[in-house]
Amino acid sequence: MEYHNPIIPEGINTSKEHPLKEFFILVVGVIGLLATVLFVLSLVAEHLAQYIPFSAEQQIAGIYENTIPADSNVDPYEEKIQSYLQKLADQLSGAEDLEEGMSVKVHYINDDTVNAFATLGGHIVMFRGLLEKVPDENTLSMVMAHEIAHVKHRHPIKALGRAVIVGVALSVLSTNLGDSMTSRILGDAGLLTTLKFSRDQETQSDNTAMMAMASHYGHISGADTLFEILQKEQDENNIKTPEFLSTHPLSSQRIQNVNNRATQSGWSLDQEITPLPEEFNEWLAGSRQAQKVK
């Protein structure tokens, strides 16, 4: 038996693919895997967060008491606005049949911002800038009922749980990155005032708000007016955010959703609306003037 050493061809253990291409494929694969893992974890966190008692959520909100914009209430105008908003919120909360122990507290903010939002513990923030845009109580009720619906469906605590889980997951990859994100979530005073809700959650809140309006008024007139106002605001300020980059459904789609729901449920959109209090615009004007004096 003869033995001999064969000549090994050069490059037999070297891939014919360009190394940069292999590296790119590897990076894309790792990123895709991580994205999938984070997505699954965020869904799990969102599902589990809804089982946290509302009383515990209120305690969490208490820790961040300074993060929620303080009520202005330094003059009689703002006190009257605050009182009216809270009364309306209480009425709509009853129409939404909130769970026992669940409550809503409205905060009026004397600022030009055209916005409103719900955050942890049943806190709802309404800005003067938005209140100056609404023409009647029904339109205002759509805003209020929408934010109350976020509270009802536990969207704020779900959003917080999702964000925390993502931060913890990132810490596995990078301690600095994960710790930075988690500390920002748990410690940044401004973050809890801007919790992000998904488009599905926004649509769910729209639908719940319409049911509350139908229960409270007997119709949903004014619901579409809100989104027409928001659409106009987007157009006037040249805000053209693509739908896939926005957590909120586009205003045009929300208007269509209102029309569809009205048709399906037999809700009227052309009934007589309820006016705002006669002094409402006077209150807002006085509040605006008080802000200028400060």
Secondary structure, DSSP 8 states (H G I E B T S, - for coil): ---------TTTTS-SS-HHHHHHHHHHHHHHHHHHHHHHHHHHHHHHHTTS-HHHHHHHHHHTGGGS------SHHHHHHHHHHHHHHHHHHHHHT--TT---EEEEE-S----EEEEGGGEEEEEHHHHTT--SHHHHHHHHHHHHHHHHTTHHHHHHHHHHHHHHHHHHH-HHHHHHHHHHHHH-TTGGGG----HHHHHHHHHHHHHHHHHHHSS-TTHHHHHHHHHHHHHHTT----GGG-SS--HHHHHHHHHHHHHHHT--SSS------TTHHHHHHHHHHHHHH-
